Amino acid sequence: GAVVSQHPSRVICKSGTSVKIECRSLDFQATTMFWYRQFPKKSLMLMATSNEGSKATYEQGVEKDKFLINHASLTLSTLTVTSAHPEDSSFYICSAGSLGGNEQFFGPGTRLTVL
Amino acid sequence: QKEVEQNSGPLSVPEGAIASLNCTYSDRGSQSFFWYRQYSGKSPELIMFIYSNGDKEDGRFTAQLNKASQYVSLLIRDSQPSDSATYLCAVNPFNKFYFGSGTKLNVKP
């Protein structure tokens, strides 16, 4: 399968700061990228779907002004958590897929801790 | 997102036994069904996917799909302690992926 990387793997920040997470598809042109959030002992919750060159589509209940997603190229998508608060502490995982494809390739995840 | 339901477990089986994991889904438009394995603190790994009614076998794993009953299952034969993990069922309607809450499997040596 395709290789997807995320950076950073772990970040600790103060409440009120913004954090950017990068998701890179290293050997695969990802027309679609998905962003998930996973709280401890819970399942992956889809936050948004982004298609290269267009605005992301957010799931119900996910604030688009708080979780800014950019998918400017076929190999890079970024998620920025703005004005982070302790309740935003979670495991954020991206995945890459192709348009109309039925598989997705997960990145290793980013552990965000907001103090 | 309650489109996919799984028993959270834990499901405990002895080494060498068959582990049976179940999943139901609500969207009849779903065409693709996936089983992922997730170890603690790691991202999910794809085990297998299934599109058609019936069984699909891959090594020690067999996925079973019944679209009429909106039910998909995963059988793990000859379970090993290394199979101990959380198993996530996912469905793929409209090019999105929705996951169940996962079933924790413990394989005891």
HADDOCK unambig.tbl for C-alpha pairs under 7 A between the chains (distance, minus, plus):
assign (segid A and resid 42 and name CA) (segid B and resid 101 and name CA) 5.93 0.50 0.50
assign (segid A and resid 43 and name CA) (segid B and resid 99 and name CA) 6.64 0.50 0.50
assign (segid A and resid 43 and name CA) (segid B and resid 100 and name CA) 6.34 0.50 0.50
assign (segid A and resid 43 and name CA) (segid B and resid 101 and name CA) 4.36 0.50 0.50
assign (segid A and resid 43 and name CA) (segid B and resid 102 and name CA) 6.34 0.50 0.50
assign (segid A and resid 44 and name CA) (segid B and resid 99 and name CA) 6.17 0.50 0.50
assign (segid A and resid 46 and name CA) (segid B and resid 98 and name CA) 6.83 0.50 0.50
assign (segid A and resid 100 and name CA) (segid B and resid 95 and name CA) 6.35 0.50 0.50
assign (segid A and resid 102 and name CA) (segid B and resid 32 and name CA) 6.99 0.50 0.50
assign (segid A and resid 106 and name CA) (segid B and resid 43 and name CA) 6.70 0.50 0.50
assign (segid A and resid 106 and name CA) (segid B and resid 44 and name CA) 6.85 0.50 0.50
assign (segid A and resid 107 and name CA) (segid B and resid 43 and name CA) 6.88 0.50 0.50
assign (segid A and resid 108 and name CA) (segid B and resid 42 and name CA) 6.42 0.50 0.50
assign (segid A and resid 108 and name CA) (segid B and resid 43 and name CA) 5.28 0.50 0.50
assign (segid A and resid 109 and name CA) (segid B and resid 43 and name CA) 6.02 0.50 0.50
